Amino acid sequence: MKKFDILRESIRQQVPVDESFDIMERQLTVSGKDAVMYFVEGLTDREVVQRIIFSLFTLDDQHEEEMGTAEMFIKNNLPYLNAKVIYDIDQTIRSLYSGLVPLIIDGFDGVIMIDCRSYPLRSVDEPSKEKSLRGSKDGFVEAMMTNIALIRRRIRDNDLIFKVYSIGDLTKTDVSMAYMKTKADPKIVSKLDGILSSLRSEGLTVTEQTLVEEITGKKLSRFNPFPKVRYTQRPDIIAAHVEEGKIAVIVDNSPTVILLPAGIFDFVQDVDDYYFPLVTGNYFRMIRIFNILIILFATPLYLLFAEGDIPTHDFIKFFIPEEDFAVSIFWQLILLEIAVDALKLASLNTPESLGMSLSVIGALILGEFSVSSGWFIPQTILVMAVVALASFTQPSIELGYAVKFIRILMLIGAHFLGWPGVAAAFMIAVAVMACTKTIVGTSYLYPLVPWDGEKLKRLVFRTKK
């Protein structure tokens, strides 16, 4: 059997050409030789494929002497930007499902792969969660190459390196690692490169979150709420951190890029800190840090004051309820914690046209009706409203829920043990952070532990470079 027939039969045995309507086989005659090409409808640019076929039809027998090998054929007869020869059938099939077009010509030992990819994409616009007052208005999309271009556009340097991996036995998802060769820690780059190269998974159907869980493996604790990586949809944030020596992991089909290693202080920063003057940027950052304290301690401290565990001063006595109420303040706060999250989930699944209606219903449920029915008192609703509003100042959703779980633990400690319970819950949270390691094994509390004063100053305060 000729090599042409072997290659064609090998592809047809694995690729469901006759079963799946979107996989096309096109038989050709190229300079008097039998040829066949395959492509996936929807992942390739039809106009480019038609131009390729037209150029192949223009070749006649006089070009046969220029077709000694597949490499010579590409060099002399294929005027397209990206084409290469592959000798491995499995790699050929992976490339086919990525949008490349395999071309097999009788007499060649390898398969010519032509890059005609054209993925369905939404436009590049600003992420809804990470809006900036003055910064750029572009954001990552679901195509890895577009996301790489958005980063490369901002860092036009030879030291910016992108490495690519294929992960998932079923999905074969493209994953890219981006870093600055002269600024990233070589040990961390080598370690992450080894992890991504040897990673074995059935698939990355939930993209970046599945990848993080696969990378961390058994090191991911079920009871540790602190995020091990930082997620962002803004290319300017990724470019700024990569320039500082961080590593970015870009996953195809996801508009979210993973930034690592990420410690607790990395979540304090936000993009608006750097788009405004130094004083304004520091003001924004201080508000964000102060709001973390409000989110963490507001409800536990109010519970301690309300239950008499801490003496109440005259200037806040007006805020402490004196009348009887049907539900204890502890259970009111717990129920409000759940109600606020339930409203958030409801808003995510509510059509835009009904968003205003949901806001009105939520205000009624957590407002006048809940107070008049005796379930809640105005003070607990106000405290939870302040906490909910303060939580929106945090750019990281993952860290926000970590703080929420600590706050609930402190609430439980305050209810059963008083202020020692709050202190114990807080110390447990600090101990968990101290024992937590980033994905690459570095300290989660760096630069506090181990101490690096200059680095800590730059993370806590907006400073000049």
FENURDA-V301601 format. One record per pair of residues at least 24 apart in sequence whose ideal C-beta (glycine too) atoms are under 10 Angstrom apart, sorted by sequence separation. I is the first residue (numbers start at 0). GAP is how many residues later the second one is. D is the distance in Angstrom with one decimal. If there is no record, write none. Layout:
((I:GAP:D) (I:GAP:D))
This chain:
((11:24:9.5) (27:24:9.9) (54:24:6.6) (84:24:8.7) (85:24:6.1) (86:24:7.4) (118:24:5.1) (156:24:9.2) (157:24:9.4) (158:24:7.3) (174:24:8.6) (231:24:7.1) (232:24:7.3) (267:24:8.0) (304:24:9.8) (305:24:9.0) (404:24:8.7) (405:24:9.5) (10:25:8.6) (14:25:9.4) (23:25:9.0) (27:25:6.8) (29:25:9.9) (30:25:8.3) (54:25:8.2) (77:25:8.6) (84:25:4.1) (85:25:5.1) (117:25:10.0) (118:25:9.4) (120:25:6.8) (123:25:9.7) (150:25:9.7) (154:25:7.6) (156:25:9.0) (158:25:9.2) (230:25:4.9) (231:25:6.0) (240:25:8.1) (266:25:9.2) (302:25:9.5) (7:26:9.0) (11:26:9.1) (29:26:5.0) (30:26:9.8) (32:26:9.4) (51:26:7.8) (83:26:9.1) (84:26:7.0) (85:26:8.1) (116:26:9.0) (118:26:8.5) (123:26:7.3) (151:26:9.0) (162:26:9.0) (230:26:7.3) (231:26:8.6) (302:26:5.9) (305:26:9.8) (338:26:7.3) (339:26:8.0) (402:26:9.0) (405:26:8.9) (7:27:9.8) (10:27:6.5) (25:27:7.0) (28:27:8.7) (29:27:8.1) (30:27:9.7) (31:27:8.9) (51:27:9.3) (83:27:9.6) (84:27:5.9) (85:27:5.3) (118:27:8.5) (150:27:6.1) (229:27:9.3) (230:27:6.3) (231:27:6.2) (301:27:7.8) (302:27:6.1) (305:27:9.6) (338:27:6.3) (401:27:8.7) (405:27:9.7) (7:28:5.7) (27:28:6.0) (28:28:8.2) (30:28:4.4) (31:28:7.8) (32:28:9.6) (50:28:9.3) (51:28:6.4) (83:28:7.7) (84:28:7.4) (116:28:7.8) (147:28:6.3) (160:28:8.6) (164:28:8.7) (172:28:8.9) (228:28:9.9) (229:28:7.6) (230:28:7.4) (240:28:8.9) (3:29:8.3) (4:29:9.1) (6:29:8.9) (27:29:7.7) (29:29:5.8) (30:29:6.2) (31:29:5.1) (50:29:8.2) (73:29:9.7) (82:29:6.2) (83:29:5.5) (143:29:9.0) (144:29:8.7) (146:29:8.3) (162:29:9.5) (166:29:7.0) (174:29:7.7) (228:29:4.9) (229:29:4.4) (239:29:9.1) (302:29:9.5) (3:30:6.3) (7:30:9.4) (28:30:9.5) (29:30:9.9) (30:30:6.0) (72:30:9.2) (82:30:6.6) (83:30:8.8) (143:30:5.3) (147:30:7.3) (162:30:6.6) (164:30:9.7) (165:30:9.8) (166:30:9.5) (170:30:8.4) (172:30:7.3) (173:30:9.6) (227:30:9.7) (228:30:6.5) (229:30:7.3) (298:30:9.4) (302:30:6.5) (335:30:7.3) (401:30:9.5) (3:31:8.3) (30:31:8.2) (31:31:9.3) (32:31:7.8) (51:31:9.4) (81:31:8.6) (82:31:4.8) (83:31:8.5) (142:31:9.8) (143:31:7.9) (144:31:8.9) (146:31:9.3) (164:31:4.7) (167:31:8.8) (168:31:7.4) (169:31:8.9) (170:31:8.0) (171:31:8.2) (172:31:4.2) (228:31:4.8) (229:31:9.4) (230:31:9.2) (239:31:8.1) (298:31:9.6) (301:31:7.9) (338:31:8.8) (401:31:9.3) (1:32:9.1) (3:32:8.3) (30:32:4.9) (31:32:6.7) (47:32:7.6) (72:32:6.9) (81:32:7.4) (82:32:6.9) (143:32:5.9) (163:32:9.5) (164:32:6.4) (166:32:5.4) (167:32:9.0) (168:32:7.0) (169:32:5.5) (170:32:3.7) (171:32:9.1) (172:32:8.8) (174:32:9.3) (227:32:7.6) (228:32:8.1) (229:32:4.2) (236:32:8.6) (29:33:8.7) (30:33:5.3) (47:33:9.5) (69:33:8.9) (80:33:9.2) (81:33:3.7) (82:33:9.8) (162:33:8.0) (164:33:9.9) (165:33:10.0) (166:33:8.5) (167:33:5.3) (168:33:5.4) (169:33:4.1) (170:33:5.3) (174:33:9.2) (227:33:8.4) (228:33:5.1) (229:33:9.4) (236:33:8.6) (298:33:9.9) (299:33:8.9) (29:34:9.7) (30:34:9.8) (32:34:7.6) (69:34:9.4) (72:34:9.5) (77:34:7.3) (79:34:5.9) (80:34:7.0) (81:34:8.9) (162:34:9.0) (164:34:7.6) (166:34:6.0) (167:34:6.6) (168:34:6.8) (169:34:9.2) (170:34:6.3) (172:34:7.1) (214:34:8.6) (227:34:6.7) (236:34:5.5) (239:34:7.1) (298:34:5.1) (335:34:9.1) (30:35:8.8) (31:35:9.9) (69:35:7.3) (72:35:7.1) (79:35:7.7) (80:35:9.8) (81:35:9.1) (167:35:4.1) (169:35:8.3) (226:35:6.9) (227:35:9.7) (235:35:6.3) (297:35:9.9) (298:35:9.4) (334:35:9.5) (30:36:6.3) (71:36:9.6) (77:36:7.3) (79:36:8.1) (166:36:8.5) (167:36:4.9) (170:36:9.0) (174:36:6.7) (225:36:9.8) (229:36:5.7) (29:37:8.2) (69:37:9.1) (70:37:9.2) (166:37:5.9) (167:37:8.3) (172:37:8.9) (211:37:8.7) (225:37:9.7) (226:37:9.1) (228:37:9.6) (229:37:6.5) (233:37:6.1) (236:37:9.4) (298:37:8.6) (338:37:9.4) (66:38:7.5) (68:38:9.1) (69:38:4.2) (73:38:6.4) (172:38:8.1) (210:38:7.1) (225:38:7.0) (235:38:8.7) (298:38:8.0) (331:38:9.4) (67:39:8.8) (68:39:6.8) (69:39:7.2) (70:39:8.2) (72:39:6.9) (73:39:9.8) (170:39:9.2) (211:39:9.7) (226:39:9.7) (229:39:9.3) (231:39:8.6) (235:39:8.9) (335:39:9.8) (66:40:7.1) (67:40:9.4) (68:40:7.9) (69:40:4.7) (73:40:9.0) (210:40:5.8) (226:40:7.4) (334:40:7.6) (335:40:7.1) (66:41:8.0) (68:41:8.3) (69:41:7.8) (70:41:9.2) (207:41:7.6) (209:41:8.8) (225:41:9.4) (334:41:7.7) (30:42:9.1) (69:42:5.4) (167:42:8.6) (207:42:9.0) (208:42:9.5) (338:42:9.8) (29:43:8.6) (63:43:9.0) (69:43:10.0) (166:43:9.2) (167:43:9.3) (207:43:4.8) (210:43:8.8) (214:43:9.1) (331:43:7.4) (332:43:9.4) (166:44:7.0) (206:44:4.7) (209:44:9.8) (330:44:9.5) (331:44:5.2) (335:44:6.3) (339:44:6.4) (343:44:8.8) (205:45:10.0) (206:45:7.8) (207:45:9.4) (208:45:8.9) (214:45:9.0) (330:45:9.9) (331:45:7.0) (334:45:9.1) (335:45:6.9) (338:45:8.3) (339:45:8.8) (342:45:9.0) (30:46:8.1) (167:46:9.2) (206:46:5.5) (207:46:4.9) (211:46:6.6) (324:46:9.9) (29:47:8.6) (55:47:8.2) (166:47:7.7) (203:47:6.6) (205:47:9.9) (206:47:3.8) (207:47:9.4) (208:47:8.7) (210:47:7.2) (325:47:8.7) (326:47:7.6) (328:47:9.4) (331:47:9.2) (332:47:5.8) (335:47:8.4) (336:47:7.3) (339:47:8.2) (340:47:9.6) (343:47:9.8) (52:48:9.9) (166:48:9.9) (203:48:8.6) (204:48:9.2) (205:48:8.9) (206:48:9.3) (207:48:5.2) (211:48:8.9) (325:48:4.4) (326:48:5.7) (328:48:7.6) (331:48:4.5) (335:48:4.2) (339:48:5.2) (51:49:7.2) (55:49:9.0) (203:49:8.0) (206:49:7.7) (207:49:7.7) (208:49:9.4) (324:49:6.9) (325:49:6.8) (326:49:7.2) (330:49:9.8) (331:49:8.4) (334:49:9.6) (335:49:8.9) (52:50:9.9) (203:50:8.6) (207:50:5.5) (323:50:9.8) (324:50:8.8) (325:50:9.4) (326:50:8.8) (328:50:8.2) (329:50:9.7) (332:50:7.5) (336:50:8.7) (51:51:8.0) (206:51:9.8) (324:51:8.2) (325:51:9.7) (328:51:6.0) (331:51:9.6) (332:51:6.8) (335:51:8.9) (336:51:9.5) (339:51:8.8) (43:52:9.6) (48:52:6.3) (324:52:5.5) (331:52:8.7) (335:52:8.9) (42:53:8.8) (47:53:8.6) (195:53:7.8) (326:53:9.3) (343:53:10.0) (37:54:8.9) (42:54:7.6) (44:54:8.7) (192:54:9.7) (322:54:8.4) (324:54:9.9) (328:54:9.5) (332:54:9.4) (37:55:9.2) (42:55:7.3) (43:55:5.5) (191:55:6.2) (324:55:9.2) (39:56:6.4) (42:56:3.7) (43:56:8.0) (44:56:9.7) (320:56:5.4) (38:57:7.4) (39:57:6.4) (41:57:8.8) (42:57:8.7) (43:57:6.2) (187:57:9.0) (191:57:7.8) (320:57:8.7) (37:58:5.8) (39:58:8.7) (42:58:9.7) (183:58:7.9) (187:58:9.4) (188:58:6.6) (320:58:5.9) (39:59:6.6) (182:59:8.2) (187:59:6.6) (318:59:9.8) (319:59:7.7) (320:59:8.7) (38:60:8.1) (39:60:9.1) (177:60:7.6) (182:60:7.1) (183:60:9.4) (184:60:6.7) (318:60:5.9) (340:60:8.8) (38:61:8.3) (39:61:8.9) (177:61:9.3) (182:61:7.0) (183:61:5.1) (184:61:9.6) (317:61:9.6) (37:62:9.6) (38:62:4.6) (51:62:6.2) (179:62:5.9) (182:62:4.2) (183:62:7.3) (184:62:8.6) (37:63:6.9) (38:63:8.1) (178:63:6.4) (179:63:6.4) (181:63:9.1) (182:63:8.8) (183:63:5.8) (318:63:8.5) (340:63:8.2) (36:64:5.7) (37:64:5.1) (38:64:9.7) (51:64:7.2) (177:64:5.9) (179:64:8.5) (318:64:8.9) (339:64:9.4) (36:65:6.5) (37:65:8.4) (48:65:8.4) (50:65:9.4) (141:65:8.9) (179:65:6.6) (35:66:8.6) (36:66:4.6) (37:66:8.5) (47:66:8.4) (178:66:8.0) (179:66:8.8) (35:67:7.7) (36:67:7.4) (47:67:9.0) (48:67:5.5) (178:67:7.7) (179:67:9.1) (336:67:7.3) (34:68:6.6) (35:68:5.2) (36:68:9.4) (47:68:4.5) (97:68:8.8) (177:68:9.4) (178:68:4.7) (191:68:7.7) (34:69:6.4) (35:69:8.5) (46:69:9.2) (47:69:9.2) (48:69:9.6) (177:69:7.1) (178:69:7.3) (191:69:9.1) (33:70:8.8) (34:70:4.5) (35:70:9.2) (43:70:9.3) (44:70:9.8) (45:70:8.7) (47:70:7.6) (176:70:6.3) (177:70:4.3) (178:70:9.8) (336:70:8.0) (337:70:9.8) (33:71:7.7) (34:71:6.7) (43:71:9.4) (44:71:5.1) (46:71:8.9) (94:71:9.8) (176:71:7.3) (177:71:7.7) (305:71:9.5) (336:71:6.3) (32:72:5.6) (33:72:4.4) (34:72:9.7) (43:72:4.5) (44:72:7.4) (45:72:8.1) (93:72:6.3) (175:72:8.4) (176:72:5.6) (177:72:6.5) (187:72:8.5) (22:73:8.0) (29:73:8.5) (32:73:4.4) (33:73:9.1) (34:73:9.2) (37:73:9.5) (42:73:8.7) (43:73:6.6) (44:73:3.8) (175:73:7.3) (176:73:7.8) (187:73:6.7) (305:73:7.8) (14:74:9.9) (22:74:9.0) (30:74:8.5) (31:74:9.3) (32:74:5.9) (36:74:9.8) (42:74:6.4) (43:74:6.0) (44:74:9.8) (96:74:9.5) (97:74:7.8) (174:74:6.5) (175:74:4.4) (305:74:8.6) (332:74:9.3) (333:74:7.3) (336:74:8.1) (13:75:7.4) (25:75:9.2) (27:75:8.4) (29:75:5.5) (32:75:8.9) (36:75:8.7) (38:75:9.1) (42:75:7.1) (43:75:9.5) (90:75:9.0) (96:75:6.7) (97:75:9.9) (174:75:7.0) (175:75:8.1) (332:75:8.9) (12:76:9.2) (13:76:8.3) (27:76:9.7) (28:76:9.9) (29:76:8.4) (30:76:9.9) (41:76:8.6) (42:76:6.5) (97:76:6.9) (173:76:8.6) (174:76:5.4) (175:76:8.2) (184:76:8.8) (14:77:9.4) (23:77:9.6) (25:77:9.4) (27:77:8.5) (28:77:9.5) (29:77:9.8) (34:77:9.4) (36:77:8.1) (38:77:7.0) (39:77:9.8) (41:77:8.5) (42:77:8.7) (94:77:9.8) (173:77:7.9) (174:77:7.1) (301:77:7.5) (302:77:9.2) (305:77:9.7) (333:77:6.9) (10:78:6.8) (13:78:9.4) (14:78:6.1) (41:78:7.0) (93:78:5.3) (172:78:6.5) (173:78:4.1) (301:78:7.7) (332:78:6.0) (333:78:8.6) (9:79:4.8) (13:79:5.7) (92:79:9.1) (159:79:9.2) (172:79:5.5) (173:79:8.6) (174:79:9.8) (177:79:8.5) (6:80:9.6) (9:80:9.6) (93:80:9.5) (154:80:9.9) (171:80:9.7) (172:80:6.7) (301:80:9.5) (302:80:9.2) (10:81:6.9) (14:81:6.8) (153:81:6.4) (160:81:10.0) (170:81:9.3) (172:81:9.0) (175:81:9.5) (176:81:9.6) (177:81:9.9) (298:81:8.3) (301:81:5.1) (329:81:6.7) (332:81:9.6) (333:81:9.0) (6:82:7.4) (9:82:8.6) (10:82:6.9) (13:82:9.8) (14:82:8.7) (89:82:9.9) (152:82:7.8) (153:82:6.7) (159:82:7.3) (170:82:8.5) (300:82:9.4) (301:82:9.6) (328:82:9.9) (329:82:8.3) (332:82:9.1) (5:83:9.5) (9:83:9.1) (151:83:9.6) (154:83:9.4) (159:83:8.9) (174:83:9.5) (176:83:9.9) (149:84:9.4) (150:84:5.6) (153:84:8.5) (154:84:5.4) (158:84:9.7) (164:84:9.4) (166:84:8.6) (298:84:5.8) (301:84:9.8) (329:84:7.8) (330:84:8.9) (6:85:8.4) (10:85:8.0) (149:85:3.9) (150:85:9.5) (153:85:3.9) (154:85:9.5) (166:85:9.7) (297:85:5.8) (298:85:6.9) (301:85:9.8) (329:85:4.3) (146:86:9.5) (148:86:9.2) (149:86:8.9) (152:86:8.6) (153:86:8.5) (156:86:8.7) (161:86:9.3) (163:86:9.3) (165:86:9.7) (297:86:8.5) (328:86:8.8) (329:86:9.0) (14:87:9.4) (147:87:9.7) (150:87:5.8) (151:87:9.2) (154:87:6.7) (298:87:9.4) (327:87:8.2) (146:88:7.2) (149:88:8.4) (150:88:5.6) (153:88:9.1) (154:88:6.3) (161:88:8.1) (163:88:9.6) (297:88:6.2) (298:88:6.2) (145:89:9.9) (149:89:8.3) (153:89:8.6) (293:89:9.9) (297:89:5.2) (296:90:9.7) (10:91:7.0) (146:91:8.6) (150:91:7.1) (294:91:9.1) (295:91:9.2) (139:92:8.2) (140:92:9.1) (293:92:6.8) (294:92:5.6) (297:92:7.8) (10:93:7.7) (138:93:9.2) (139:93:5.0) (293:93:6.8) (294:93:9.0) (7:94:10.0) (9:94:9.8) (138:94:4.8) (139:94:7.5) (294:94:9.8) (295:94:9.7) (6:95:8.9) (137:95:10.0) (138:95:6.0) (139:95:6.2) (290:95:9.7) (293:95:9.3) (294:95:5.1) (7:96:5.8) (137:96:8.3) (138:96:7.2) (290:96:9.4) (293:96:4.7) (294:96:5.5) (6:97:5.0) (136:97:9.9) (137:97:6.4) (138:97:9.5) (150:97:7.2) (292:97:9.2) (293:97:9.1) (5:98:9.8) (6:98:9.7) (7:98:9.5) (135:98:7.8) (137:98:8.3) (139:98:8.2) (290:98:8.8) (291:98:8.2) (294:98:8.8) (4:99:9.6) (6:99:9.7) (134:99:7.7) (135:99:7.6) (150:99:8.0) (290:99:4.2) (291:99:9.3) (293:99:9.4) (294:99:7.6) (3:100:6.2) (10:100:8.2) (135:100:5.3) (147:100:9.7) (149:100:9.9) (289:100:8.7) (290:100:7.8) (2:101:9.0) (3:101:7.3) (4:101:8.6) (6:101:8.6) (9:101:9.6) (129:101:9.7) (134:101:6.0) (146:101:9.3) (290:101:9.0) (291:101:8.7) (3:102:4.1) (6:102:8.5) (128:102:9.6) (129:102:6.5) (131:102:7.6) (134:102:9.1) (147:102:6.4) (287:102:9.5) (290:102:4.7) (291:102:7.1) (2:103:8.1) (3:103:7.1) (5:103:9.8) (6:103:8.4) (7:103:9.8) (128:103:9.3) (129:103:5.8) (130:103:9.5) (135:103:9.9) (146:103:5.2) (286:103:9.4) (289:103:9.2) (290:103:7.1) (1:104:6.8) (2:104:7.8) (3:104:7.7) (6:104:6.2) (128:104:7.0) (129:104:5.2) (131:104:8.2) (145:104:10.0) (146:104:9.1) (288:104:9.8) (309:104:9.7) (1:105:8.5) (2:105:7.5) (3:105:9.6) (126:105:8.2) (127:105:8.8) (128:105:9.6) (131:105:9.6) (144:105:9.4) (146:105:8.7) (287:105:5.5) (294:105:7.6) (308:105:7.1) (2:106:5.7) (126:106:3.8) (129:106:9.9) (143:106:5.4) (150:106:8.4) (286:106:6.7) (287:106:6.8) (299:106:9.6) (303:106:9.8) (308:106:9.7) (2:107:9.2) (125:107:8.8) (126:107:6.2) (129:107:7.7) (142:107:10.0) (143:107:7.2) (144:107:8.5) (146:107:8.8) (149:107:9.6) (287:107:8.2) (291:107:8.6) (295:107:5.6) (299:107:6.7) (302:107:8.9) (303:107:10.0) (306:107:7.7) (125:108:8.2) (143:108:4.0) (146:108:7.8) (291:108:9.3) (294:108:5.3) (295:108:9.1) (298:108:6.2) (299:108:9.3) (302:108:6.2) (305:108:9.8) (306:108:7.7) (308:108:9.1) (309:108:8.5) (141:109:9.6) (142:109:7.1) (143:109:8.0) (145:109:9.7) (146:109:9.7) (283:109:8.9) (294:109:7.6) (296:109:9.9) (297:109:8.1) (298:109:8.7) (299:109:9.2) (300:109:9.0) (301:109:9.7) (302:109:10.0) (308:109:4.1) (309:109:6.4) (139:110:8.1) (141:110:7.7) (142:110:8.1) (143:110:8.5) (146:110:6.6) (292:110:9.9) (295:110:6.4) (296:110:7.8) (299:110:4.1) (302:110:9.9) (303:110:5.3) (307:110:9.2) (308:110:5.4) (123:111:9.1) (141:111:5.3) (142:111:9.8) (291:111:6.5) (294:111:9.4) (295:111:5.7) (298:111:8.1) (299:111:5.4) (302:111:4.7) (303:111:9.5) (306:111:7.8) (308:111:9.2) (140:112:10.0) (141:112:6.5) (142:112:9.1) (290:112:10.0) (294:112:6.8) (298:112:5.9) (299:112:9.3) (301:112:9.2) (302:112:6.6) (308:112:9.1) (309:112:9.8) (140:113:9.4) (141:113:5.6) (143:113:9.8) (296:113:7.6) (299:113:7.6) (300:113:8.2) (308:113:8.8) (139:114:8.1) (140:114:5.5) (141:114:9.7) (295:114:7.5) (299:114:4.7) (303:114:6.8) (139:115:4.5) (298:115:8.6) (299:115:9.1) (302:115:9.7) (303:115:5.7) (138:116:6.8) (139:116:6.9) (138:117:9.8) (139:117:5.9) (303:117:9.3) (300:118:9.1) (303:118:6.8) (299:119:9.0) (302:119:8.7) (299:121:8.8) (300:121:7.8) (299:122:5.1) (269:123:8.7) (271:123:9.3) (269:124:8.7) (270:124:8.0) (269:125:4.8) (296:125:8.2) (299:125:8.0) (267:126:9.2) (268:126:8.0) (269:126:9.3) (299:126:8.8) (128:127:9.8) (266:127:7.5) (267:127:9.1) (268:127:10.0) (126:128:7.5) (266:128:7.2) (267:128:9.4) (126:129:8.9) (266:129:4.6) (296:129:8.7) (265:130:9.0) (295:130:8.2) (123:131:9.8) (266:131:8.3) (267:131:9.2) (266:132:4.6) (118:133:9.1) (121:133:8.7) (265:133:9.5) (266:133:9.2) (295:133:8.8) (118:134:9.2) (261:134:9.2) (135:135:8.9) (263:135:7.9) (266:135:9.3) (134:136:5.4) (261:136:9.8) (266:136:10.0) (133:137:9.4) (134:137:7.0) (261:137:9.7) (131:138:8.8) (132:138:9.2) (133:138:7.2) (263:138:9.2) (131:139:5.3) (132:139:5.5) (134:139:8.1) (135:139:9.0) (129:140:8.5) (130:140:9.3) (131:140:5.7) (133:140:9.8) (134:140:4.7) (129:141:7.0) (130:141:9.2) (133:141:4.3) (134:141:9.7) (129:142:9.8) (131:142:9.8) (132:142:6.9) (133:142:6.8) (131:143:6.3) (132:143:7.7) (132:147:10.0) (132:151:9.4) (97:154:8.7) (236:158:9.0) (233:161:9.6) (231:163:8.1) (230:164:9.8) (231:164:9.0) (229:165:8.9) (230:165:7.6) (229:166:6.6) (230:166:8.2) (230:167:7.2) (229:168:8.3) (226:169:6.6) (228:169:8.5) (229:169:8.7) (263:169:6.1) (226:170:8.9) (227:170:9.0) (262:170:9.3) (226:171:3.6) (288:171:7.4) (225:172:8.1) (226:172:5.8) (263:172:8.3) (265:172:9.6) (288:172:10.0) (224:173:8.2) (225:173:7.4) (226:173:9.7) (262:173:9.0) (224:174:8.9) (226:174:8.8) (262:174:9.9) (263:174:9.9) (284:174:9.4) (285:174:9.1) (225:175:9.9) (226:175:6.7) (262:175:6.4) (284:175:7.5) (285:175:8.6) (224:176:6.4) (225:176:4.9) (260:176:9.1) (261:176:6.3) (284:176:7.0) (285:176:9.4) (224:177:4.0) (225:177:9.5) (260:177:3.9) (261:177:8.1) (284:177:5.6) (223:178:8.7) (224:178:8.6) (259:178:6.6) (260:178:6.3) (261:178:9.9) (265:178:9.9) (281:178:9.5) (283:178:7.9) (224:179:8.3) (225:179:9.5) (259:179:5.4) (260:179:4.9) (262:179:7.4) (263:179:9.7) (264:179:9.4) (281:179:5.9) (282:179:8.9) (224:180:4.7) (225:180:9.4) (259:180:6.7) (260:180:8.4) (261:180:9.7) (262:180:7.0) (263:180:5.8) (264:180:7.9) (265:180:9.5) (280:180:9.0) (281:180:4.7) (223:181:9.9) (224:181:7.6) (257:181:9.1) (260:181:5.1) (262:181:5.2) (263:181:6.1) (264:181:7.8) (280:181:3.8) (281:181:8.6) (222:182:9.4) (259:182:9.5) (260:182:9.3) (261:182:8.6) (262:182:6.5) (263:182:8.8) (264:182:7.1) (279:182:8.7) (280:182:9.3) (260:183:8.9) (262:183:5.1) (264:183:7.3) (277:183:9.2) (278:183:8.8) (224:184:9.8) (262:184:7.9) (263:184:8.3) (277:184:6.0) (260:185:8.4) (262:185:8.6) (276:185:9.3) (277:185:7.7) (262:186:9.6) (275:186:8.7) (277:186:6.8) (272:188:9.7) (273:188:7.1) (268:189:9.4) (272:189:5.0) (248:190:9.7) (264:190:8.7) (268:190:6.9) (264:191:7.1) (267:191:6.3) (268:191:9.5) (246:192:9.7) (266:192:9.8) (267:192:6.8) (246:193:8.3) (264:193:9.5) (265:193:7.1) (267:193:9.9) (268:193:8.4) (264:194:4.2) (263:195:9.6) (264:195:6.9) (262:196:8.5) (225:203:8.8) (224:204:9.0) (225:206:7.0) (224:207:8.3) (225:207:6.2) (223:208:6.1) (227:208:7.8) (222:209:8.4) (223:209:9.1) (226:209:9.9) (227:209:8.4) (228:209:8.1) (225:210:5.6) (227:210:6.1) (228:210:6.4) (220:211:8.6) (223:211:8.6) (227:211:5.2) (223:212:6.2) (227:212:9.6) (220:214:9.3) (243:214:9.2) (220:215:8.2) (227:216:8.2) (218:217:9.9) (226:217:9.9) (218:218:7.4) (225:218:6.9) (219:219:9.3) (218:220:8.0) (223:220:9.8) (215:221:9.8) (243:221:9.5) (215:222:9.8) (218:222:8.9) (215:223:5.9) (214:224:5.8) (214:225:9.4) (211:227:7.5) (194:244:8.3) (194:245:8.6) (191:247:7.8) (190:248:9.2) (191:248:6.2) (190:249:5.6) (187:250:9.2) (190:250:7.5) (187:251:9.4) (188:251:9.3) (187:252:4.8) (186:253:8.3) (187:253:8.6) (186:254:9.5) (187:254:7.6) (184:255:8.4) (186:255:9.8) (184:257:8.8) (129:265:6.5) (128:266:8.2) (128:268:7.6))
